[in-house]
Amino acid sequence: MLRVFHPAPWPAAGGAITLSTAESSHLVRVRRARVGESVEVLDGVGGVASATLAADNARAARLRLGQIILHPAPPPRVLAVGLPKGDLFTEIVRQATELGATAVQPLLTARTEVRLAADRAEHKLDRWRAAALEAGKQSGNPWLPEISAPVELAQWLKNLPAAKSESLRLVAALTPDARPLAQCLSASAPQRLLICIGPEGDFTPGEYAALQAASFQFVRLPGYVLRVETACVAALAALG
């Protein structure tokens, strides 16, 4: 399936859109699409359109839109992760997009080894959002997750709204009192679900206490002691 991204708003069915230079180049040069081929268009906020390539210009490809479907917003599924070393977070963003996370928040914790200067943080954020876009096109997810800039755990907890009965807050914990994740998920899914994964080296006892004070329940993921990226996949897959 040839998929491209084009931001909303779109014209009605029968109208035409011109893709960005980057999307045009990828479609025409990399995917070698030609006039008349079918293409699926995503806007990242629920819109999915069938389209036909009308002009295979590698700098300004034009598509003629067909049927447009607007998918309703999914229930919030927020993944907050202690920022890992290297480029692992880029892969976490890709996997989270494929598994339907609606937001991904990198966290700076006591054991986070990565500290980004402002210019590097902006570059990383652009890279993560580009990874989400590519994963959305690859998987066909009509809703791209919101990718936020890294924030200190304490500040993030402070900014969270008050916990409500229709929300569920979970943290993957390596503590004796952690319950299996399946036990915490009721038959009727909460409207808003937030799961927190610690960094390499895990959260400190003080951070666990702060999470518990913010109404997070301690849960145990399937398997043994998981790497950060594995824990993210296991958690999101279990949440459904």
C-alpha positions as CSV (number, residue, x, y, z in Angstrom):
1,M,0.0,0.0,0.0
2,L,1.3,3.4,-1.0
3,R,0.6,5.9,1.8
4,V,1.4,9.5,2.1
5,F,0.8,12.3,4.7
6,H,-0.9,15.6,3.9
7,P,-2.1,17.8,6.7
8,A,-5.7,18.9,7.0
9,P,-7.8,20.6,5.8
10,W,-8.4,18.7,2.6
11,P,-10.8,19.6,-0.3
12,A,-13.9,17.5,-0.7
13,A,-13.8,14.2,-2.7
14,G,-12.9,14.9,-6.3
15,G,-10.5,17.8,-5.3
16,A,-6.8,17.7,-5.6
17,I,-3.9,18.2,-3.2
18,T,-0.2,18.9,-3.8
19,L,2.2,17.0,-1.5
20,S,5.2,18.5,0.2
21,T,8.6,18.2,-1.4
22,A,9.6,15.5,1.1
23,E,6.4,13.4,0.6
24,S,6.6,13.9,-3.2
25,S,10.2,12.7,-3.4
26,H,9.5,9.7,-1.2
27,L,6.4,8.7,-3.2
28,V,7.9,9.2,-6.7
29,R,11.6,8.6,-6.3
30,V,11.7,6.1,-3.5
31,R,8.4,4.2,-4.0
32,R,8.5,4.8,-7.8
33,A,4.8,5.7,-8.0
34,R,3.4,6.7,-11.4
35,V,0.4,8.5,-12.7
36,G,-2.8,6.5,-12.2
37,E,-1.6,4.5,-9.2
38,S,-3.8,4.3,-6.1
39,V,-2.5,6.1,-3.0
40,E,-3.9,6.3,0.6
41,V,-3.6,9.7,2.2
42,L,-3.4,10.3,6.0
43,D,-3.7,13.6,7.8
44,G,-2.7,12.3,11.3
45,V,-5.9,13.5,13.0
46,G,-8.3,10.7,11.8
47,G,-8.7,11.5,8.1
48,V,-8.0,8.8,5.6
49,A,-8.6,9.3,1.9
50,S,-8.3,7.1,-1.2
51,A,-6.6,9.0,-4.0
52,T,-5.1,8.6,-7.5
53,L,-1.7,10.0,-8.4
54,A,-2.4,12.7,-11.0
55,A,1.1,14.2,-11.5
56,D,4.2,12.2,-10.6
57,N,6.4,15.3,-10.0
58,A,9.1,14.4,-7.5
59,R,9.0,17.9,-6.1
60,A,5.2,18.5,-6.2
61,A,3.2,15.4,-6.7
62,R,-0.5,15.9,-7.2
63,L,-3.2,13.6,-6.0
64,R,-6.9,13.5,-6.9
65,L,-8.9,12.6,-3.8
66,G,-11.6,9.9,-3.8
67,Q,-13.5,8.7,-0.7
68,I,-12.7,10.4,2.6
69,I,-13.2,8.6,5.9
70,L,-13.0,10.4,9.2
71,H,-12.0,8.0,12.0
72,P,-13.2,9.0,15.6
73,A,-10.4,9.9,18.1
74,P,-9.3,6.8,20.1
75,P,-9.5,6.8,23.9
76,P,-6.3,8.4,25.4
77,R,-3.5,5.9,25.8
78,V,-0.5,7.8,27.1
79,L,3.0,6.3,27.4
80,A,5.5,8.1,29.6
81,V,9.1,6.7,29.5
82,G,12.3,7.4,31.2
83,L,14.6,8.6,28.4
84,P,17.0,5.9,27.4
85,K,20.5,6.2,26.0
86,G,21.3,6.4,22.3
87,D,18.6,6.4,19.7
88,L,16.3,3.9,21.5
89,F,13.6,6.4,22.1
90,T,13.1,6.8,18.3
91,E,12.3,3.1,18.0
92,I,10.0,3.4,21.1
93,V,8.1,6.1,19.3
94,R,7.8,4.0,16.2
95,Q,6.5,1.0,18.1
96,A,4.1,3.1,20.2
97,T,2.6,4.6,17.1
98,E,2.1,1.1,15.6
99,L,0.4,0.0,18.8
100,G,-2.0,2.9,19.1
101,A,-0.5,5.2,21.8
102,T,-2.1,8.6,21.6
103,A,0.8,10.4,23.3
104,V,4.4,9.7,24.2
105,Q,6.2,11.6,26.9
106,P,10.0,11.2,27.5
107,L,10.9,11.7,31.2
108,L,14.1,12.8,32.8
109,T,14.7,10.9,36.1
110,A,17.4,10.5,38.7
111,R,18.9,7.6,36.7
112,T,18.4,9.1,33.3
113,E,21.9,9.2,31.7
114,V,20.9,11.5,28.8
115,R,20.7,15.3,29.4
116,L,20.0,17.3,26.2
117,A,20.9,20.9,25.6
118,A,18.1,23.0,24.2
119,D,19.2,22.8,20.6
120,R,19.8,19.0,20.8
121,A,16.4,18.5,22.5
122,E,14.7,20.4,19.6
123,H,16.6,18.2,17.0
124,K,15.6,15.0,18.9
125,L,12.0,16.1,19.1
126,D,11.9,16.7,15.3
127,R,13.4,13.3,14.8
128,W,10.9,11.6,17.1
129,R,7.9,13.3,15.4
130,A,9.3,12.2,12.0
131,A,9.6,8.7,13.3
132,A,5.9,8.8,14.4
133,L,4.9,10.1,11.0
134,E,6.7,7.3,9.2
135,A,5.3,4.6,11.5
136,G,1.8,6.1,11.0
137,K,2.2,5.7,7.2
138,Q,3.7,2.2,7.5
139,S,1.0,0.9,9.9
140,G,-2.0,2.9,8.6
141,N,-2.7,4.4,12.0
142,P,-5.0,7.4,11.2
143,W,-4.2,9.2,14.5
144,L,-0.6,10.2,15.1
145,P,0.5,10.3,18.7
146,E,1.5,13.6,20.4
147,I,5.2,13.5,21.0
148,S,6.3,15.9,23.8
149,A,9.7,17.4,24.7
150,P,11.6,15.7,27.6
151,V,10.5,16.9,31.1
152,E,11.7,16.2,34.6
153,L,9.5,13.5,36.3
154,A,8.7,15.7,39.3
155,Q,7.5,18.6,37.0
156,W,5.5,16.2,34.9
157,L,3.7,14.7,37.9
158,K,3.0,18.3,39.2
159,N,1.4,19.2,35.9
160,L,-0.9,16.2,35.7
161,P,-4.5,16.9,36.2
162,A,-6.3,15.5,39.3
163,A,-6.9,11.8,39.0
164,K,-10.5,11.0,38.2
165,S,-12.5,7.8,38.4
166,E,-12.6,7.4,34.6
167,S,-8.8,7.4,34.3
168,L,-6.3,4.7,35.2
169,R,-2.6,5.4,36.1
170,L,-0.2,2.6,36.0
171,V,3.6,2.3,36.5
172,A,5.6,-0.8,35.6
173,A,7.4,-1.6,38.8
174,L,10.0,-4.0,40.1
175,T,8.6,-3.9,43.6
176,P,7.2,-6.8,45.6
177,D,3.7,-5.2,45.8
178,A,3.3,-4.8,42.1
179,R,0.2,-6.7,40.8
180,P,0.0,-8.4,37.4
181,L,-1.1,-5.8,34.8
182,A,-4.1,-7.9,33.7
183,Q,-5.5,-7.7,37.3
184,C,-5.6,-3.9,37.0
185,L,-7.4,-3.8,33.7
186,S,-11.2,-4.0,34.3
187,A,-13.6,-5.3,31.7
188,S,-14.8,-1.8,31.0
189,A,-11.7,0.1,29.8
190,P,-11.2,3.6,31.4
191,Q,-11.6,6.6,29.2
192,R,-8.0,7.7,29.8
193,L,-5.1,5.3,30.5
194,L,-1.6,6.4,31.4
195,I,1.3,4.0,31.8
196,C,4.7,4.9,33.0
197,I,7.9,2.9,32.2
198,G,11.1,3.6,34.1
199,P,14.6,4.3,32.7
200,E,17.6,1.9,32.5
201,G,18.3,1.3,36.2
202,D,14.6,1.8,37.1
203,F,13.0,4.5,39.2
204,T,14.5,5.3,42.6
205,P,12.5,4.6,45.8
206,G,11.8,8.3,46.1
207,E,10.4,8.4,42.5
208,Y,8.2,5.4,43.2
209,A,6.8,7.2,46.2
210,A,6.1,10.3,44.2
211,L,4.3,8.2,41.5
212,Q,2.3,6.4,44.2
213,A,1.3,9.8,45.7
214,A,0.1,10.8,42.2
215,S,-2.4,7.8,42.2
216,F,-0.2,5.5,40.1
217,Q,-0.8,1.8,40.7
218,F,2.2,-0.5,40.6
219,V,1.9,-3.3,38.0
220,R,4.1,-6.2,36.9
221,L,4.5,-6.8,33.2
222,P,4.7,-10.3,31.6
223,G,8.1,-11.9,31.5
224,Y,11.1,-11.2,33.6
225,V,13.2,-8.0,33.9
226,L,12.6,-6.2,30.6
227,R,14.6,-3.6,28.7
228,V,13.0,-0.2,28.4
229,E,11.9,-0.7,24.8
230,T,10.6,-4.2,25.5
231,A,8.6,-3.0,28.5
232,C,7.0,-0.3,26.3
233,V,5.8,-2.9,23.7
234,A,4.7,-5.3,26.4
235,A,2.7,-2.7,28.2
236,L,1.0,-1.2,25.1
237,A,0.2,-4.7,23.7
238,A,-1.4,-5.7,26.9
239,L,-3.5,-2.5,27.1
240,G,-4.9,-3.2,23.7
